[in-house]
Amino acid sequence: MKIGVTGYTGRVGQLLVQELQSGDWSGLELAGGTSRKEDKNVHGMFITSNANDLFEKSDAIIDFTLPAATIKHAKLAAKHSKILIVGTTGLSDAQEGELAEAAQAATI
């Protein structure tokens, strides 16, 4: 299963990338990550500023970003029928509702 990490440059994102690259996860492969910077390739890792591109390359996404970005990622998960694992905190009630709506079309 190919795993993408949104917000890979953050503290938790970096930990997730390191863990996925450690080789201790049979059957899991790091698909890449998102960054707010220009698209680039870091040590052979696919990095993009366009989350849609990461969703196309991944089977599941782990999201540790800001609430507004998490909602965008939930909508992309629904659009692409992908798994989204959300670790973002601080979502408003309205954002929780948007997350629940996206979860009708994706595993969130």
PADOKOL-702515 format. One line per 5 residues: for each residue x, y, z of C-alpha. Coordinates in Angstrom, 2 decimals. Example, Ala and Ser with C-alpha at 12.3 -4.5 7.8 and 13.67 -1.06 7.14 Angstrom:
BEGIN
12.30:-4.50:7.80 ~ 13.67:-1.06:7.14 .
This chain:
BEGIN
0.00:0.00:0.00 ~ 1.37:3.41:-0.99 ~ 1.15:6.00:1.80 ~ 1.27:9.76:1.25 ~ 2.02:12.30:3.97 .
0.51:15.77:3.73 ~ 2.53:18.39:5.55 ~ 5.65:16.23:5.39 ~ 7.89:19.16:6.43 ~ 6.20:19.53:9.83 .
7.43:17.82:12.99 ~ 4.93:14.95:12.83 ~ 5.21:14.73:9.05 ~ 8.98:14.28:9.32 ~ 8.52:11.56:11.95 .
6.04:9.74:9.71 ~ 8.36:9.94:6.71 ~ 11.30:8.63:8.75 ~ 9.19:5.77:10.09 ~ 7.87:4.82:6.66 .
11.39:4.95:5.22 ~ 12.80:2.81:8.06 ~ 11.80:-0.37:6.25 ~ 10.04:-1.80:9.30 ~ 6.59:-1.69:7.66 .
6.00:-4.72:5.48 ~ 3.63:-3.98:2.63 ~ 3.78:-0.19:3.06 ~ 5.62:2.17:0.75 ~ 6.07:5.93:1.04 .
4.37:7.47:-2.01 ~ 5.54:11.00:-1.22 ~ 4.42:14.15:0.53 ~ 3.14:17.66:0.14 ~ 4.93:20.92:0.80 .
3.83:24.51:0.30 ~ 7.04:25.06:-1.69 ~ 7.60:24.32:-5.37 ~ 7.43:20.73:-6.58 ~ 10.72:18.99:-5.99 .
12.28:15.60:-5.51 ~ 14.00:15.17:-2.13 ~ 16.32:12.16:-1.84 ~ 14.24:10.33:-4.42 ~ 10.98:11.14:-2.62 .
8.06:12.61:-4.59 ~ 7.19:16.03:-3.15 ~ 4.48:18.30:-4.53 ~ 2.69:21.51:-3.61 ~ -0.41:20.08:-5.33 .
-2.19:17.68:-2.95 ~ -4.26:16.29:-5.82 ~ -1.08:14.85:-7.36 ~ -0.24:13.09:-4.08 ~ -3.75:11.63:-3.83 .
-3.40:10.24:-7.36 ~ -0.12:8.47:-6.41 ~ -1.26:7.14:-3.01 ~ -3.59:4.47:-1.69 ~ -3.89:6.23:1.67 .
-2.91:9.63:3.02 ~ -1.87:10.58:6.54 ~ -2.79:14.20:7.24 ~ -1.20:16.32:9.98 ~ -1.83:19.81:8.64 .
-4.00:22.80:9.56 ~ -7.80:22.46:9.80 ~ -8.52:24.29:6.52 ~ -6.03:22.10:4.65 ~ -7.46:18.96:6.26 .
-10.90:19.81:4.88 ~ -9.43:20.24:1.39 ~ -7.69:16.88:1.79 ~ -10.92:15.23:2.96 ~ -12.65:16.48:-0.19 .
-9.79:15.09:-2.30 ~ -10.07:11.75:-0.47 ~ -13.76:11.66:-1.36 ~ -13.06:12.64:-4.98 ~ -10.41:9.93:-5.39 .
-12.04:7.33:-3.08 ~ -8.89:7.15:-0.96 ~ -8.24:6.46:2.70 ~ -7.50:9.55:4.80 ~ -6.05:9.27:8.30 .
-6.49:12.61:10.08 ~ -4.28:13.68:12.95 ~ -5.12:17.37:12.71 ~ -6.58:18.99:15.82 ~ -8.54:22.18:16.34 .
-11.28:21.59:13.77 ~ -14.40:23.71:14.27 ~ -17.86:22.17:14.47 ~ -18.48:23.25:10.87 ~ -15.22:21.64:9.75 .
-16.11:18.44:11.65 ~ -19.36:18.45:9.64 ~ -17.45:18.82:6.37 ~ -15.19:15.97:7.40 ~ -18.22:13.77:8.13 .
-19.71:14.68:4.74 ~ -16.52:13.67:2.92 ~ -16.47:10.44:4.93 ~ -19.64:9.38:3.10 ~ -17.53:8.90:-0.04 .
-14.17:7.92:1.47 ~ -12.71:6.08:4.44 ~ -11.74:8.84:6.85 .
